[in-house]
Amino acid sequence: MTTHSGTAPRPVVVPDVDSLVSRYVTPGMHLHLAMTMARPNAMVYALARQFAGRGEFTVSTSATHTAMHALTMSGAVKHLITCFLGDTYPTPRPNPLYRDLARGTPFTCELWSLLSFTQRLMAGATGLPYAVTSSLVGSDLERGLTDGGRDGRPEAAGQGARLGPKFLRMTAPAAGDRPFALVERLRPDLTLVHGACADRRGNVVLVPPAGEGAWAAYAADKGVIASVERIVPDDFVDEHPELVVVPGQRVLALCEAPLGAHPQSLRGLGTGDETGDVVGYRDDYAFLTELVERLSTEDGAKEWYREWVEEPAGHAQYVRKLGSARRAELTLAARPLTARATTAPPPLPAAAATVAEPVTRQERTVVLGARAIVERVTSDGYDTLLAGIGVSHLAAWLAAALLRGRGIQVPVCAELGFYGMDPEPGDVFLFSQLHATRSQQLAGIPEILGGMVSANPRCLGVLAAGEVDADGNVNTSLLADGRWLTGSGGANDIATSTDCLVLSTASPRKFVERVAYVTSPGARVREVVSHFGRFRREEGGGTPGPFRLATWLAGADDGPASPEEAVASLTRWSVSTAGCTAEPDVTEAEIAWLRSLDPQGFYR
């Protein structure tokens, strides 16, 4: 019998993120970048500085954007496990860095959906070889994961020993059940976390929304290295144990890194105890916009990397480079954790027959999508809306406002852990910390994509599409010419488990005969909404019927003068327009509310 004596060693407290990374990271490791609302971006920049061209890392992270672009450009990543590669602000879009992803450039990549990715971490965290999922089944994501491993042999222990196929479809589910599969556990060597604060025993406080929460911390084979805004006295944690998400037993080492999630956000911690108060900050929209613009060209990307990754000798210099004025402007107003914003979003103004300023295609799509959601909620009894990012989340927000006007309260959810969102007027970003403050609950990915979507038959998903075909299949991954789009995120999880609406402005490039890649299967898609009308399909009988154009918004374009002409010129679909009815004109009420959310016109 083995006996143990003594107390567990405290984690090492180091002076900065570069010291943290240099001491605990070695080339060839599998590193997991924890996906909470506060990303470990300061450590990501440190990895890029120190391991450029030599890291040979396997990296797992649920979404590859923002600071992760720096690690991509460093050449330190050999293999990536993820769900999304692209940009999310000001609108979701492809990033040129990943254009040739399907050809193995800039690295090899393993693609998942957000819930199945998190379920893999949960299996790794609970000592199980596999997790059960209903995601991915019937998509091209599934087909990309059923090769049985890189060469059919187990990898070396400590580098994620192979168990067999990463994805194993199970046959013959019980009557009425969805098809399901086993997904291989995810066990990184190290998990990198950025928290609000920690004590010197390594207990890390994370402020919700939680994203993947603590699962990756428990799944890590060697443990966690953490950066935090502030190291607090042990007594503070002893008085607030409910705030600790990652226990000190999991933490190898930590350091302070104020603004360590920049250019992304961190929700503050207002406890009434100045020893534990942490000032929060919002997403740096100006920085994110500039990042997207500069990375649109090869020369611009190199210059951005030199300026923001190579020239700062460390995180302290990076923060100084941001400047005091920018740091002050990003600061979130202090608010106790128990407080909730009471300012309601603007009420819908009185309806008007016409709109003075021209309404764009995207705005028409959003308005028609919101009308479709309202009809579905009132006629079919859906009690929850899951908003995907893009025109889809604007339609869900507008629909919720229209429903409130009828006395119907339907919570809007977002995949990282938002439940019952009331969007902050003027902030169009789906995952803004300002919306978090205005939510009824802040949870994580398993609660939202699992509990509120997959296990809830009365949830209605609202998705956007890069391509959509006449079977309702959605492509947000790969074009026929090999160009990468963005990936699934949580879209596949939603489409495989609940009824959906799909929104997209119409063009022959988007409304295709057959999608080049099935990111999200179309069997549960009830309507496809375009800027000129709504396509519905016959329901019942177990097998979804064909779509037909059910409504038509006249004057949506200068070209098509009829429903038949619109379908023929703006889609590659062969669908019926029989029985098509006219949509009412877009009203001042609808467009004024929408523009109050998006004053910059990102979705115009």
Secondary structure as UniProt FT lines:
FT   STRAND          12..13
FT   HELIX           17..24
FT   TURN            27..28
FT   STRAND          30..33
FT   HELIX           41..51
FT   TURN            52..54
FT   STRAND          57..60
FT   TURN            66..67
FT   HELIX           68..74
FT   STRAND          77..82
FT   STRAND          84..85
FT   HELIX           96..98
FT   TURN            99..100
FT   HELIX           101..103
FT   STRAND          108..111
FT   HELIX           114..125
FT   TURN            126..127
FT   STRAND          130..133
FT   TURN            137..138
FT   HELIX           140..143
FT   TURN            144..145
FT   TURN            157..158
FT   STRAND          167..169
FT   TURN            175..176
FT   STRAND          181..184
FT   STRAND          190..198
FT   TURN            200..201
FT   STRAND          204..205
FT   TURN            211..214
FT   HELIX           215..219
FT   STRAND          223..231
FT   HELIX           234..239
FT   HELIX           241..243
FT   STRAND          244..246
FT   HELIX           248..250
FT   STRAND          251..256
FT   TURN            258..263
FT   TURN            274..276
FT   HELIX           285..294
FT   TURN            295..296
FT   HELIX           298..305
FT   HELIX           306..310
FT   HELIX           315..322
FT   HELIX           324..330
FT   TURN            337..338
FT   HELIX           361..380
FT   STRAND          384..387
FT   HELIX           391..405
FT   TURN            406..407
FT   STRAND          412..414
FT   TURN            415..417
FT   STRAND          418..421
FT   TURN            425..426
FT   TURN            430..431
FT   HELIX           433..437
FT   STRAND          439..442
FT   HELIX           446..454
FT   TURN            457..458
FT   STRAND          459..464
FT   STRAND          467..469
FT   TURN            470..471
FT   STRAND          474..475
FT   TURN            480..481
FT   TURN            489..490
FT   HELIX           491..495
FT   TURN            496..497
FT   STRAND          499..503
FT   TURN            508..510
FT   STRAND          511..512
FT   TURN            523..524
FT   STRAND          525..529
FT   STRAND          533..537
FT   STRAND          547..552
FT   TURN            554..555
FT   HELIX           563..570
FT   TURN            578..579
FT   STRAND          581..582
FT   HELIX           588..597
FT   TURN            599..600
FT   TURN            602..603
//
